């Protein structure tokens, strides 16, 4: 492990010091930086990982470096910096929805309900079928007492065949008469399967 770490550090330093960098060399810089920074992250040396990302980003522009740097900042609870990097990176790489999803994950740790809802809706405009984001939105609405909105999302998920506990619980709470049978059927079946 240490040998690989040193080799990647040397490759990164050598390539970064070059004045003109080919596409293949840019890829090598990114890959080496990611491996080296992941090694630092794994050992708990997050500041060193950030330095590696910064050094690589001085030479190449690779969405993976921005994403990993934002994730490292979030891990260090430097949420404002991580959010800003997610947002600016998404502007630079609008086809990489992972920046918005990381932003949403960070917002869930440190932000208001309104910001979580806005970010969730922005992601759903890009990918309306994202069940994970729909479930996040469902939880946010439910936790905030926005019953009608929660029901609408739960119904959407149910129609997409997402029938986990949160979805059916919201549906049952909203309209118990209509949804109690589906709720009981699913959870009776689940209990029988687990025995």
C-alpha positions in Angstrom: 0.0 0.0 0.0 2.7 2.4 1.0 4.6 1.6 -2.3 1.5 2.3 -4.4 1.0 5.5 -2.4 4.6 6.7 -3.2 4.4 5.7 -6.9 1.1 7.7 -7.3 2.6 10.7 -5.5 5.6 10.7 -7.8 3.5 10.3 -10.9 1.2 13.1 -9.8 4.1 15.5 -9.0 5.9 14.7 -12.3 2.9 15.2 -14.4 1.7 18.3 -12.6 5.0 20.0 -13.2 4.7 19.7 -17.0 3.7 22.8 -18.8 1.7 21.2 -21.6 -0.4 18.2 -20.7 -2.0 15.8 -23.1 -5.4 14.3 -22.6 -3.8 11.0 -21.5 -1.6 12.8 -19.0 -4.6 14.7 -17.7 -6.4 11.4 -17.1 -3.3 10.0 -15.4 -3.1 13.1 -13.2 -6.7 12.7 -12.2 -6.5 9.0 -11.6 -3.3 9.4 -9.6 -4.7 12.3 -7.6 -7.8 10.3 -6.8 -5.9 7.3 -5.6 -3.5 9.3 -3.5 -6.3 11.4 -2.0 -8.4 8.3 -1.2 -5.3 6.8 0.5 -5.1 10.0 2.6 -8.8 9.9 3.3 -8.6 6.2 4.4 -5.9 7.1 6.8 -7.8 10.0 8.2 -5.5 12.7 6.6 -8.3 14.7 5.1 -6.3 17.9 4.9 -3.6 16.2 2.8 -6.3 14.8 0.6 -7.7 18.3 0.0 -4.1 19.4 -0.9 -3.8 16.6 -3.5 -7.1 17.6 -5.1 -6.1 21.3 -5.1 -2.7 20.5 -6.7 -4.3 18.3 -9.4 -7.0 20.9 -10.1 -4.3 23.5 -10.7 -3.3 21.4 -13.7 -6.4 19.7 -14.9 -10.2 20.1 -14.8 -11.9 16.8 -14.1 -15.3 16.6 -12.6 -14.2 13.6 -10.4 -11.7 15.8 -8.7 -14.3 18.4 -7.9 -16.8 15.8 -6.7 -14.3 14.0 -4.4 -13.0 17.3 -3.0 -16.6 18.4 -2.2 -17.2 15.0 -0.5 -14.0 15.4 1.5 -15.0 18.9 2.6 -18.4 17.6 3.7 -16.8 14.8 5.6 -14.8 17.6 7.5 -18.1 19.3 8.1 -17.0 22.3 6.0 -20.5 22.3 4.6 -20.6 25.8 3.2 -17.5 25.2 1.1 -18.7 21.8 0.0 -22.1 23.2 -1.1 -20.4 26.0 -3.0 -18.1 23.6 -4.7 -21.1 21.3 -5.6 -23.0 24.3 -7.1 -20.1 25.8 -9.0 -19.1 22.3 -10.3 -22.7 21.6 -11.5 -22.7 24.9 -13.4 -19.4 23.8 -15.0 -20.6 20.2 -15.6 -24.4 20.3 -15.9 -24.6 16.8 -17.2 -23.1 15.4 -13.9 -26.2 15.1 -11.7 -24.0 13.6 -8.9 -23.1 17.2 -7.9 -26.8 17.9 -7.2 -27.2 14.6 -5.3 -24.2 15.3 -3.2 -25.5 18.8 -2.6 -28.8 17.3 -1.4 -27.0 14.9 0.9 -25.1 17.8 2.5 -28.2 19.9 2.8 -29.8 17.1 4.7 -27.0 17.4 7.3 -27.0 21.2 7.7 -29.8 23.0 6.1 -33.4 24.0 6.2 -36.4 22.1 4.9 -37.0 24.7 2.2 -33.5 24.3 0.8 -33.8 20.5 0.8 -37.2 20.7 -1.0 -35.8 23.1 -3.6 -32.7 20.9 -4.3 -34.9 17.8 -4.5 -37.2 19.4 -7.0 -34.2 20.6 -9.1 -32.9 17.0 -9.3 -36.3 15.7 -10.1 -36.5 18.1 -13.0 -33.4 16.4 -14.4 -34.4 12.9 -13.5 -38.1 12.5 -12.6 -37.7 8.8 -12.0 -35.1 9.1 -9.2 -36.8 7.1 -6.4 -34.0 7.9 -3.9 -34.7 11.6 -4.3 -38.4 11.1 -4.2 -38.0 9.2 -0.9 -35.9 12.1 0.4 -38.6 14.5 -0.6 -41.3 12.3 1.0 -39.4 12.2 4.3 -38.9 15.9 4.2 -42.5 16.7 3.5 -43.7 14.1 6.2 -41.3 15.4 8.8 -42.4 19.0 8.1 -46.1 18.2 8.4 -46.8 18.9 4.7 -49.4 16.2 4.4 -50.8 16.9 1.0 -47.3 17.1 -0.6 -46.2 14.0 1.2 -49.2 12.1 -0.1 -48.6 13.3 -3.6 -45.0 12.0 -3.6 -46.0 8.8 -1.9 -48.7 8.1 -4.5 -46.1 8.8 -7.2 -43.7 6.3 -5.6 -46.5 3.7 -5.2 -47.3 4.0 -8.9 -43.7 3.4 -9.6 -43.9 0.2 -7.6 -41.8 1.6 -4.7 -43.7 0.2 -1.8 -41.4 0.5 1.2 -42.7 1.3 4.7 -42.5 5.1 4.4 -44.6 5.2 1.2 -47.3 3.0 2.5 -47.3 4.6 6.0 -47.9 8.1 4.4 -50.6 6.7 2.1 -52.4 5.0 5.0 -52.1 8.0 7.3 -53.6 10.3 4.6 -56.4 8.0 3.6 -56.6 5.0 6.0 -59.8 3.6 4.5 -58.4 3.3 1.0 -54.8 2.2 1.9 -55.2 0.1 5.0 -55.7 -3.1 3.0 -52.6 -2.6 0.9 -50.6 -1.6 4.0 -51.8 -4.7 6.0 -51.3 -7.0 3.0 -47.7 -5.9 2.4 -46.7 -6.0 6.1 -48.5 -9.3 6.8 -46.6 -10.8 3.8 -43.3 -9.3 4.9 -43.7 -10.6 8.5 -44.6 -14.1 7.2 -41.5 -14.1 4.9 -39.2 -13.1 7.8 -40.4 -16.0 10.0 
